[in-house]
């Protein structure tokens, strides 16, 4: 492997190891059992970032699990944090 290829592989490995994990906030609606994604987020080195699907709301979070505290939903609805593969 050449020096250039080795350097490129190190950069690729570094990016892969530091890539943020992506999550969705999903709301399942009461009796109808319909689910919808209402926000997307990603982990950061010291917390997380989340934006609503429409893009009109954005949050910086201390922890991804805090995402559910900021999503409004009806009492009969259930919010979930779902990690994307």
Order of alpha helices (4+ residues) and beta strands (2+ residues): alpha-beta-beta-beta-beta-beta
